[in-house]
Amino acid sequence: MGKALERLSNFIFKHAKLTLILVIAVVAIIGGIAISKGADFSEAGLEMHGTESQTALNIVKKDFSSVSGDNATEKVVFKAKNGKLSDAEKAQAIEQFTKKAAKDKHVKMVVTPAQQRNMVKKDTIGYATIMYKQKKADIKQSSVDHLVKATKTTKAAGIQTELTGDLTVNQMDTGERSEVYGLIAAVIILAITFASLAMAGMPIISAILGLATSVMVVMFLSNYITFVSSDLSLSGMIGLAVGIDYGLFIISRYQQEIKKGLDRKTALSKAMTTAGKSVIFAGSTVIVALLAMSVLGIDFLSIMGIAGAISVLTALFTSLTFIPAVIVLLGRFATGEKPNRILSLFAKANQDYGWGKFVQKYKILLALASVALLIVAAVPFKHINLGLPNDGNKSTEFTERRAYDLMKEGYGAGNDATLVVLVHTKDQAQAVSAFNKVKTDKNVASATPPMPGNGKSGNYFMMTVTPKTNGNAVATKKLVNKIRSQSEKAGLPKLLVTGSTAINIDMSTALMNALPKFAAIIVIFAFVLLLLIFRSLLIPLVAVGGFVLSLLATLGTLVFIAQDGHMQDLIGLTGKSAILNFAPVLVIGILFGLAMDYEVFLVSRIREVYEETQDNKTALLEGLKGSGKAVFAAALIMTAVFMGFVFAGDSTVKSIGIVLTLGILFDAFIVRMVLVPSMIALFGKANWYLPKWLNKILPNVDVE
């Protein structure tokens, strides 16, 4: 690999302009192909093959086709601000709304609160149901606009009117503005790091080129793979952050070599064969970690991992081509020899080995303090509760959230958590017996009598059960398990539970059960990889031990904030909520890759100096002075990019932003910048010990 990178470096040094033209041409060709083909993003699916809820759902679609339609529906929730919905004036306004809403040619039927007999709270709250002729994915904006316009009739009559269901009424910020905020923060951090505004722009432009390329690739592949639009947010989040980091690493090493007195050609070659190798290794580990999500057997996670891996791959491409080409073209401006005077005051903060000396002096205290902090932060993880965001997690600025609150006020917290229960029997008396047993549970608010199916898949009766608690509540999960456990007990027939709530519960359970296996695979992979690279036992042990602690601390703090409801005003959360069910898997995959980025870039430099000097103290000081500064800046950039997504309107994007921000804070700043250096200082030469017999059988892997 080193020779290949050296040849690439020499080619770019001689043909920098041609390299830029080729890079832009590749991006343009990929963009042209993607645009000509178009995109075909799908709706996010919750299917998990092999689960009881999915099996039962398939039966519902066959045996109860008349009530299991896939077409879009929307609820229009009403609350009388004064008086009752049944008052003549308000009833007339609702009737006028119904007629206006029904004029949309895509509307199949509008059913009023009076027709459904669903008015509650002394007739002050009720809802109409609008059924469409189309599926959710086929609903046009014109239908949304028509419905919103129709609600003016009821609002004018003093009726609070809110919408919820399959229509997207509010277009939420899914991260686009957040990416801009992250870029602004990255420019500031890079300008301070390199003491140059010109240099600050290089990694940014490289990352944007890589990001644009990955977006085009995902758009093209969406015609053949079931990507959803939110996958672009994830790939953008990862691609932007790692793209900037990789460019920063290469430039930082180039400037270090220039300061040693090397000429520009040799310095570029050295940067490409050292930092370039680290970048390739780091990017490869992120890609492996993202693709490893496919071992869980959950389709949407596998697809999400593919989208993320594509963004990392394109970031590698631009970092190893665009960055060195611009370094050559900028000449002395890229060497760091003429820094901006004001910015250089900030950039020189660590020139006297300040952090390295501090770590050497207080190594025991820092090691103990960092471990203690991580353990304390990890404690809330013990009661983690996984689920999926619902309208209750949105801001009150959205009509869906206001509708959620009205439905909760009128019909209870479990109104959106209806369970579909199938009774496997041909005997109606047995079905009624099962119904009587289920409806008496203390967490059941209501249940509908069993209804026979058409018999295509067997003999089933179907009933719906509404719990008293919402779909993410622990009590609702216990109710689902209790209903299932009653199967074939006390003479009851087999009971199957499905519906979106049950599917969510099964998915969350499967993901939670898969966490230990997935984490074990990642940890073992990391240990073996670092063992091969650093020819050491202690370095990999500290690295993976720190990774596990930072992972638990990240999830524990997420539980403390989102689930337990602490400090929510700071990040725009609107109440306690379950933890996004795939967040732990996502943070394991991404955090592992980023942890290896920083570990390899920092420790490989320390090892390089140690092999030259055989002095552990000198190696640590030089490593923290050179690579440490770049790792710190990279972590700041990553934090800024991810933190921008914390303030996105989309609850899923917000959840991912929160967990990744916490992950970087704990792993990069606490583990890589404090725990790892302090342990290296503490162990001294023992860091580099490897039994001779093991050294002989291990293959040589040279990153630097």
MILUM-243032 format. One record per residue (C-alpha): x, y, z. Coordinates in steps of 0.25 Angstrom, whole numbers, plus 5000, padded with zeros to 4 digits. Layout:
N
XYZ
...
END
This chain:
704
500050005000
501150095003
501850084990
500450104983
500250234991
501650284988
501350264973
500050334975
500750454982
501850464972
500750464960
499950574967
501150654970
501450654955
500050664950
499250744961
498350814951
498050694943
497750624956
496750724960
496150724946
496050564947
495350574961
494350674956
494050594944
493850474952
492850544961
492150614949
492050474942
491450404954
490450524956
490050524941
489750374942
488950394955
488150514950
487850444937
487350314944
486650394955
486350354969
485350254975
485350264990
484350174997
483550195010
484250145023
483750005026
483649935039
483649795034
484449695042
484349555035
484149435045
483549515056
482149475062
481649615059
482049605044
481449465043
480149515049
480149635040
480249545028
479049465033
478249595035
478549645021
477949505015
476849475025
476349615028
476649685015
475449775016
475949845029
477449835026
477549935014
478849995011
478350125006
478650255014
477750305025
477750435032
477050475046
476550615047
476450645062
475450745068
475350815081
474250915084
474951045090
473551075097
472250995097
472150855090
472450795077
471050755076
470550895077
469750935065
470751035060
471950945062
471350825056
470950905044
472450955043
472950805044
471950765033
472350875024
473850835026
473450695022
472850735009
474050825006
475050715009
474250615001
474350694988
475850654987
475750544976
476750454983
475850444996
475050324996
474150355009
474150455021
473450405033
473050505044
473150495059
471650485060
471650365050
472750295058
472150335071
473550365076
473250495083
473750495098
473950595109
472550635109
472550645094
473750745094
474750655087
474550565075
475150535061
474850515047
475450405038
475850425024
476150305015
476950325002
476950244989
478450244989
479550194997
480350285006
481550294997
480550334985
479950454993
480250584986
480450714992
479150764986
478350674995
479050725007
478850865003
477350845000
477150775014
477850895021
477050995014
475750915018
476150925033
475951075032
474451055033
474450985047
475551075052
474651195049
473551135057
474451135069
474850985068
476350955070
476650865058
477950775057
478350675047
479050545049
479250415041
479950375028
480050515022
481250605024
480650735027
481950805033
483250795025
484250775036
485650805036
486350675034
487750725035
488050815023
488150945031
488950865042
489950825032
490150975029
490351005043
491350895044
492150945032
492251085039
492751025052
493750935044
494351055036
494551125049
495251005056
496150985043
496451125042
497051125057
497650985055
498451035042
498551185046
498051205031
496651235025
497151175012
497551045018
496251035026
495551025012
496250905007
495650795016
494250865015
494250864999
494850724999
493750675009
492650745000
493150684988
493150544994
491750575000
491150614987
491750484980
491150394991
489750464990
489850444975
490250294977
489150274987
488150334977
488550244966
488550124975
487150154980
486550104967
487149964971
487249964986
486150004996
486750135001
485850235009
486050385008
486550385023
487750305019
488350425012
488350505025
489150395031
490150385020
490250535020
490450535034
491550435034
492150475020
492350615024
492950595037
493950485033
494250555020
494750675027
495550595037
496250515027
496650645020
497150705033
498050585036
498750585023
498950735023
499450735038
500450625035
500950695022
501150825030
501950745041
502850685031
503050825025
503450875039
504550765039
505150835027
504750735016
504450795002
502950804998
503050674989
503650585000
502750645010
501550615002
502050474999
502350455014
500950505018
500250415008
501050285012
500750315027
499550395029
498950345016
499150205021
498450235034
497350305026
497150175018
497150085030
496250185038
495250195026
495250045024
494950015039
493750115038
493250045025
493449905032
492649955044
491550005036
491349885027
491449795039
490049845043
489549755033
489849635042
488649675050
487749625039
486949755039
486749805025
486649955028
487849955037
488649885026
488249985016
488550105025
489950045027
490150035012
489850185010
490750215021
491850135015
491750195002
491950335008
493150285015
493750225002
493550354994
494150435006
495350345004
495450364989
495450524990
496350525002
497450444995
497350524982
496750654983
497450694996
498850664991
498550734978
498150854985
499350854994
500250854982
499550964975
499451054988
500951044989
501551115001
500151155006
499951005009
501250985017
500851065029
502051145029
501251275027
500151265037
499151375040
499651455052
498351455059
497951315057
499351265060
499151315074
498151205076
498851105068
500151105077
499451075090
500050935090
501450965084
502150945097
501650805100
500650865109
499650755109
500650645108
501450695120
500050705128
499750565125
501150515129
501050585142
499650545146
499550415139
498950335150
497950435154
497450455140
497350305137
496550285150
495650415148
495350375133
494950235137
494150285148
493350385139
493050285129
492550185139
491650285146
491150335132
490850185128
489950155141
488550195134
488850095123
488249985132
486850035130
486950065115
485550055108
485650045093
484450095084
484150185072
483950335072
482450375071
481750505069
481850525084
483350545082
483150665072
483050805076
481750875079
481950955067
481550835058
480050805056
480350655058
480850685072
479650765076
478750655070
479550555078
479250635091
477750655088
477650505085
478350475098
477450565106
476150505100
476450365098
477650325107
479150305105
478950175098
478050225087
479150215077
479650085082
478449995078
478849845077
478249745067
478049615073
477749485065
477049365072
477449235065
476149165066
474949125058
474049125070
473349265073
473149225088
474649205089
474949335083
473949405092
474649335104
475949395100
475349535098
474749525112
476149485118
476949595110
475949715113
476049695128
477549725128
477849845137
478549915126
477449895115
476650025113
475649955103
475549845093
474649805082
473849675081
474549565072
474149575057
474349445048
475249455036
474949395022
475849275025
476849285014
478049255023
477249175033
476249195044
476449325051
475649425059
476149575060
476049675072
476649805075
477249845088
477549985093
478449995105
478450105115
479950135112
480650185100
481350095090
482750115095
482350095110
482949975118
481449945122
481049925108
482149835105
481749755117
480349745112
480749695098
481649585105
480549555115
479449535103
480449445096
480749365108
479349335110
479349255097
478749105100
478749135115
477449105123
476749055110
477049175102
477449165087
478749225081
478749375082
479649455072
479849605074
480249695062
479949845058
481049955057
481249955072
481449805073
482449815061
483149925068
483249845081
483749725074
484749805066
485249875079
485349735086
486149675074
487149795074
487349795089
487649645088
488549665077
489349775084
490349685092
490649595079
490849715071
491749785081
492549665083
492849645068
493249795068
494149785080
494849655076
495049715062
495649835068
496549765078
497149675067
497349795057
498049875067
498849755072
499349735057
499649885055
500349925068
500949785072
500549815086
499549745096
499349865105
499049965094
497849885089
497349855102
497249995107
496750035093
495549935093
495349955108
495250105106
494250075094
493349995103
493350095114
493050215105
491950135098
491250105111
491450245116
490850295103
489650215104
489550235119
489550385117
488550375106
487550305115
487850405126
487450525116
486350465107
485750355115
485850405129
485550555124
486750635129
487350755123
486350745111
486150895109
487650905105
487450825093
486050845089
485350715094
483950735098
483750615108
484250485112
484350375101
484850235099
486150225092
486150215077
486250065076
487350055066
488150165072
489050065080
489349985068
489650115060
490550175071
491350045072
491650035057
491950185055
492650205068
493550085066
494050135053
494250275058
494950225071
495950145062
496150265054
496650345066
497350225072
498150195060
498550335056
498950375070
499650245075
500350215062
501050345063
501450315077
501950175073
502750235061
503450335070
503650215081
504350135070
505250245067
505650285081
505250165090
504750275100
503350255104
503250395110
503750465097
502850385088
501650425096
502050575096
502350575081
501050495078
500150585086
500850705080
500650665066
499550565064
498850605077
498550745072
497950685059
497150585067
496650695076
496250785064
495650665057
494750625069
494350765071
493850775056
493150635057
492450685070
492050815063
491450745051
490750645059
490250745069
489650825058
488650705055
488250715070
487350835066
486750775054
485250765054
485150615050
485150535063
485950415057
487050515052
487050585065
487250455073
488350405064
489050545065
488950535080
489550395082
490650425072
491050555079
491050485092
491850375086
492950475081
493050545094
493250425102
494150345093
494950455086
495150555097
495150465110
495650325104
496650365093
497150495098
497150465113
497050315117
497950255105
499050355107
499050345122
499050195121
500250205111
500950295121
500650195133
501150065126
502350125120
503150025112
502149915115
501249975105
502049915094
502249775100
501749655091
502149515094
503249465084
502449345080
501149425077
502049525069
502549415060
501149365056
500449495054
500549555040
501249695039
500249805036
500949945035
500050065036
501150165037
END
